């Protein structure tokens, strides 16, 4: 593989990682700032009726926290797009964590929901896209190592 081919593949990977991070940040903000009702960026806000205000507000706080975690995961992906060599292992681990989290969706055992237009794309990204991203990140790390060894031996 030539240096230019390697750089083109690396640049594409960097762009993909930044785009994924930006999408995750968007989702994290929607949930983190909007709570259970969300900010309405993906759906309407009137899909839930509150019957127990105290419990709702406690659960809403937990959901906002999870949204903040999701925002932070997205931020790591965006930063990783600019510091791929340094954050590659972290991005691989985060990709694996997202795939594992996607498996938890299956615990609902509700195939009508899981394969609906609202969930299926996310589930596909989680169970297929993120493992493929982890593989791409690992493969790019091996290419980097081979190129560095080749340059050092010259």
C-alpha positions in Angstrom: 0.0 0.0 0.0 1.4 3.4 -0.9 1.6 6.2 1.5 -1.0 8.2 -0.4 -3.5 5.3 -0.4 -2.9 4.9 3.4 -3.4 8.6 4.0 -6.7 8.6 1.9 -8.0 5.7 3.9 -7.0 7.4 7.2 -8.5 10.7 6.2 -11.8 8.9 5.3 -11.7 7.1 8.7 -11.1 10.4 10.5 -14.1 12.1 8.7 -16.3 9.1 9.5 -15.3 9.2 13.2 -16.0 12.9 13.4 -19.5 12.5 11.7 -20.4 9.7 14.0 -19.3 11.8 17.0 -21.4 14.7 15.8 -24.4 12.5 15.5 -23.9 11.1 19.0 -23.5 14.6 20.4 -26.8 15.6 18.7 -28.6 12.7 20.3 -26.9 13.3 23.7 -28.0 16.9 23.7 -31.6 16.0 22.7 -31.9 13.6 25.7 -29.5 15.3 28.1 -31.2 18.7 27.8 -34.7 17.5 27.1 -34.9 14.5 29.5 -37.6 11.8 28.9 -39.7 14.2 26.8 -36.6 15.2 24.8 -36.1 18.5 23.0 -38.3 17.1 20.2 -35.4 16.9 17.7 -36.3 13.3 16.7 -40.0 13.1 17.6 -42.8 15.0 19.1 -42.5 15.9 22.8 -46.1 14.9 23.7 -45.6 11.1 23.7 -45.6 10.6 27.4 -48.2 11.4 30.1 -47.0 12.0 33.7 -49.1 10.1 36.2 -46.6 10.2 39.1 -44.7 13.5 39.1 -42.1 12.6 41.7 -41.1 9.3 40.0 -41.2 11.0 36.6 -38.8 13.7 37.7 -36.4 11.2 39.3 -36.4 9.0 36.2 -36.1 12.2 34.0 -33.0 13.1 36.0 -31.5 9.7 35.3 -32.3 10.0 31.6 -30.6 13.4 31.5 -27.5 11.9 33.0 -27.5 9.2 30.4 -27.9 11.8 27.7 -24.9 13.6 29.2 -22.9 10.4 29.0 -23.9 9.9 25.4 -22.9 13.6 24.7 -19.5 12.9 26.2 -19.1 9.7 24.1 -19.8 11.8 21.0 -17.2 14.3 22.1 -14.6 11.6 22.4 -15.4 10.4 18.9 -15.1 14.0 17.5 -11.8 14.5 19.3 -10.7 11.0 18.2 -11.3 12.1 14.6 -8.5 14.6 15.0 -6.3 12.5 17.3 -6.9 9.0 15.8 -3.5 7.5 16.7 -3.8 8.5 20.3 -7.5 7.7 20.9 -7.8 4.6 18.6 -7.9 2.2 21.6 -10.5 4.3 23.3 -12.7 4.5 20.2 -12.5 0.7 19.7 -13.6 0.2 23.3 -16.4 2.8 22.9 -17.5 1.1 19.7 -17.6 -2.3 21.5 -19.6 -0.7 24.4 -22.2 0.7 22.0 -22.5 -2.7 20.3 -23.1 -4.3 23.7 -25.6 -1.6 24.7 -27.4 -2.4 21.4 -27.8 -6.0 22.6 -29.7 -4.7 25.6 -32.4 -3.4 23.3 -33.1 -7.1 22.5 -34.2 -7.6 26.1 -37.5 -6.0 25.3 -38.4 -9.1 23.2 -40.7 -6.8 21.3 -39.9 -7.5 17.6 -42.5 -5.1 16.4 -40.7 -2.2 18.1 -37.2 -3.5 17.4 -37.8 -3.8 13.7 -39.8 -0.7 13.4 -38.6 2.3 11.4 -38.0 4.2 14.7 -35.6 1.6 16.1 -34.2 -0.7 13.4 -31.7 1.9 11.9 -30.2 2.6 15.3 -30.1 -1.1 16.2 -28.4 -1.8 12.9 -25.8 0.8 13.5 -25.2 -0.5 17.0 -25.0 -4.2 16.2 -23.4 -4.0 12.7 -22.0 -0.5 12.2 -20.0 -0.1 15.4 -18.4 -3.5 15.2 -17.4 -2.7 11.7 -16.0 0.7 12.8 -14.0 -1.1 15.6 -12.6 -3.5 13.0 -11.7 -0.5 10.7 -10.0 1.2 13.6 -8.0 -1.9 14.4 -7.0 -2.5 10.8 -5.9 1.2 10.4 -3.8 0.8 13.5 -2.0 -2.2 12.0 -1.4 -0.3 8.8 0.0 2.6 10.8 2.4 0.2 12.6 3.5 -1.3 9.4 4.2 2.0 7.8 6.1 3.3 10.8 8.2 0.2 10.9 8.9 0.6 7.2 10.0 4.2 7.6 12.2 3.4 10.6 14.0 0.6 8.7 14.9 3.0 5.8 
